[in-house]
Amino acid sequence: MSETNLIGHLNSALSLELTGMIQYSQHSFLVTGTEREVYRGFFREQADEAREHALFLGDKIVALGGLPTVEPAMIRQTVELKEMLVQALRLERDAFAAYVEAWKSCGEEDLATKFWLEEQIAAEQLHIEELEKLTSQRTASVNNEQIVLKEAV
C-alpha cells in the first residue's frame, strides 16, 4: 500500500486518540460516588496515555509528509460510571481497529513504524480485555462450562 494510505490510517488513529484525551478527561471530571477515587485516576491515566499516543502519531504523520488531523472522532458523554466504561470499551475497540488497519498499510521497509504499531495493537487489546471485565462482557470457563463473571452491562 502507499504512504498516503498509511497516513490516512494513522490520522484515523490520531482522531481516536484525540477523542480519548477529551472523553477520558471528561469522564474523570464527571465520575461521582464511592467509585470516584478509583475511577478518576483510571480515566486520567487513560487520557494521559491517549495524549502520548497522539503526540507520537502527529510527529509520525508529519515525518511521512502528511498533515495531522485536528478533528477528534465522536466524543461520548455520560454521568453514569457503567456507561462511561462501555463508552471507553467502544473507543478502545475502535482504536484497536484503526491501528490494525495502519499496520496492514505499513510498508515492509518501515520496520520501526510497524513495530510501534504492533505494540499499540497489543496495548489496545489489553485495554479491551480489562474493560470487558469491568463491564462484565468477559466470561470465564470453569470445568468446561462458560460462566459470566457478572451480569452484562
Secondary structure, DSSP 8 states (H G I E B T S, - for coil): --HHHHHHHHHHHHHHHHHHHHHHHHHHHH--GGGHHHHHHHHHHHHHHHHHHHHHHHHHHHHTT-------------S-HHHHHHHHHHHHHHHHHHHHHHHHHS-TT-HHHHHHHHHHHHHHHHHHHHHHHHTT--EEEETTEEEESS---
